[in-house]
Amino acid sequence: MLTIALPTGRVMKEAIELLREAGLPSKKLSNPGRELVIEEDRIRYILAKPMDVPLYVDRGVADLALVGSDVMWESGARLVELLDTGMGRCSLQVAGPPELGERFRCHRSELMWLRVASKYPKIADDHFSRRGVQVEIVHLNGSIELAPMLGMTDCILDIVQTGTTLKANGLVTLEKVAPVSLRLVASRKSASLGWNGIKPVLENMKGLVGEVVA
């Protein structure tokens, strides 16, 4: 039996549609109720919070997963990245009040220390370390935009899709960090010893969305 971990929430609908178009059984996924483990025709699906999905693969509980690249990078999990599906596209951005924008554009040498709110502390630390900026990271799990509005931080690092939420809360994009999309990943063990089971899934998805990453 092939085990696939899927993220609940924002990209779950797109993930299920991709599985269906790739010929995998997915009827029960359309209405899972409160079930967290679903079995259909020798496929076991694990439905987990996005931040937990990489761990199920890293620990060998799941053979494959569809996971956002943001979550994959933040987790630091040891995964084999197989395919960029191109779905769920958005971007990681640094955002803050407009007055901070001038310092980002013209006076970057003055950015010696910043307070940054993010639900991606590892990504935020790595990003600003590469720029030589010392940061105090405030780890929040939601409504990140509140932090600079209330003076708790200078800026945020978060996922942005349309920018509507930023605009509604008086924030602007200061810096684009990285594009984000849904990726197909495998455990190292399954990519090595279970390739015969993984390959048909990969080939079907590749035919739908394009080029293999690795």
TIDONU-572468 format. One record per residue (C-alpha): z, x, y. Coordinates in steps of 0.5 Angstrom, whole numbers, padded with zeros to 4 digits, always signed. Layout:
! TIDONU-572468
ZXY...
//
This chain:
! TIDONU-572468
+0000+0000+0000-0002+0003+0007+0003+0002+0012+0001+0001+0020+0006+0001+0025+0004-0004+0031+0007-0004+0038+0010-0011+0041+0009-0013+0048+0003-0012+0053-0002-0009+0048+0000-0012+0041-0006-0018+0042-0011-0012+0043-0008-0008+0037-0009-0014+0033-0016-0016+0035-0018-0009+0034-0015-0009+0027-0019-0016+0025-0025-0013+0028-0024-0007+0023-0024-0011+0017-0016-0011+0016-0013-0017+0014-0009-0020+0020-0008-0027+0020-0001-0027+0019+0000-0022+0025-0003-0028+0030+0004-0032+0029+0009-0027+0026+0015-0031+0028+0021-0027+0028+0019-0023+0022+0018-0015+0023+0015-0013+0017+0009-0017+0015+0005-0016+0008-0002-0018+0007-0007-0016+0002-0004-0009+0001-0003-0007+0008+0004-0007+0011+0005-0008+0018+0011-0006+0022+0012-0009+0029+0017-0005+0033+0018-0004+0040+0013+0001+0043+0018+0007+0044+0020+0006+0037+0013+0006+0034+0012+0014+0034+0019+0015+0030+0017+0011+0024+0010+0015+0024+0014+0022+0025+0019+0020+0019+0014+0018+0014+0016+0010+0014+0009+0009+0017+0002+0012+0015-0001+0010+0021+0000+0007+0028-0003+0004+0034+0001+0007+0040+0000+0008+0047-0001+0015+0049+0004+0015+0054+0009+0013+0049+0006+0018+0044+0007+0024+0050+0014+0021+0052+0017+0021+0044+0015+0028+0043+0014+0026+0036+0010+0030+0031+0003+0026+0030-0004+0027+0028-0008+0024+0033-0014+0021+0030-0018+0016+0035-0018+0014+0043-0019+0006+0042-0020+0006+0049-0016-0001+0050-0010-0002+0054-0013+0003+0059-0008+0004+0065-0005+0010+0068+0001+0014+0069+0002+0015+0077+0007+0018+0082+0008+0012+0087+0013+0012+0093+0014+0009+0100+0008+0011+0105+0011+0016+0109+0012+0020+0103+0005+0020+0102+0004+0025+0108+0008+0030+0104+0004+0030+0098-0002+0030+0101-0001+0036+0106+0006+0039+0105+0006+0040+0098+0010+0047+0099+0016+0042+0102+0017+0038+0096+0022+0043+0093+0027+0037+0091+0026+0030+0089+0029+0024+0086+0025+0021+0081+0026+0014+0077+0022+0013+0071+0022+0010+0064+0019+0017+0062+0024+0022+0063+0020+0028+0059+0014+0026+0062+0017+0026+0069+0020+0033+0068+0014+0036+0065+0010+0034+0071+0014+0036+0076+0016+0043+0073+0009+0045+0072+0008+0043+0080+0014+0048+0081+0018+0042+0084+0026+0041+0082+0027+0034+0080+0033+0029+0079+0031+0024+0074+0034+0017+0074+0032+0014+0067+0031+0006+0068+0028+0001+0063+0025-0004+0068+0023-0006+0075+0023+0002+0077+0020+0000+0084+0027-0002+0086+0029+0005+0086+0026+0007+0092+0026+0001+0095+0034+0001+0095+0034+0008+0097+0036+0011+0090+0030+0015+0089+0025+0018+0093+0019+0016+0088+0018+0013+0081+0013+0015+0076+0011+0009+0072+0005+0006+0069+0000+0003+0073-0005-0002+0072-0008-0006+0078-0003-0003+0083-0001-0010+0085+0006-0009+0084+0006-0003+0088+0003-0006+0094+0008-0012+0093+0014-0008+0094+0011-0003+0099+0009+0003+0095+0003+0007+0095+0000+0011+0089+0002+0019+0091-0001+0022+0085-0005+0020+0079-0001+0024+0073-0006+0022+0067-0010+0016+0064-0007+0012+0059-0010+0008+0053-0008+0006+0046-0009+0011+0040-0009+0011+0033-0005+0016+0030-0002+0018+0023+0004+0022+0020+0002+0029+0018+0004+0027+0011-0001+0021+0010-0006+0025+0014-0006+0031+0009-0004+0027+0002-0006+0020+0004-0013+0021+0007-0017+0017+0002-0013+0011+0004-0013+0012+0012-0021+0014+0012-0024+0007+0011-0019+0005+0017-0021+0010+0022-0029+0010+0020-0029+0002+0021-0025+0003+0028-0029+0009+0030-0035+0005+0029-0032+0000+0034-0030+0004+0039-0033+0011+0039-0031+0018+0038-0026+0021+0034-0020+0025+0038-0019+0030+0032
//
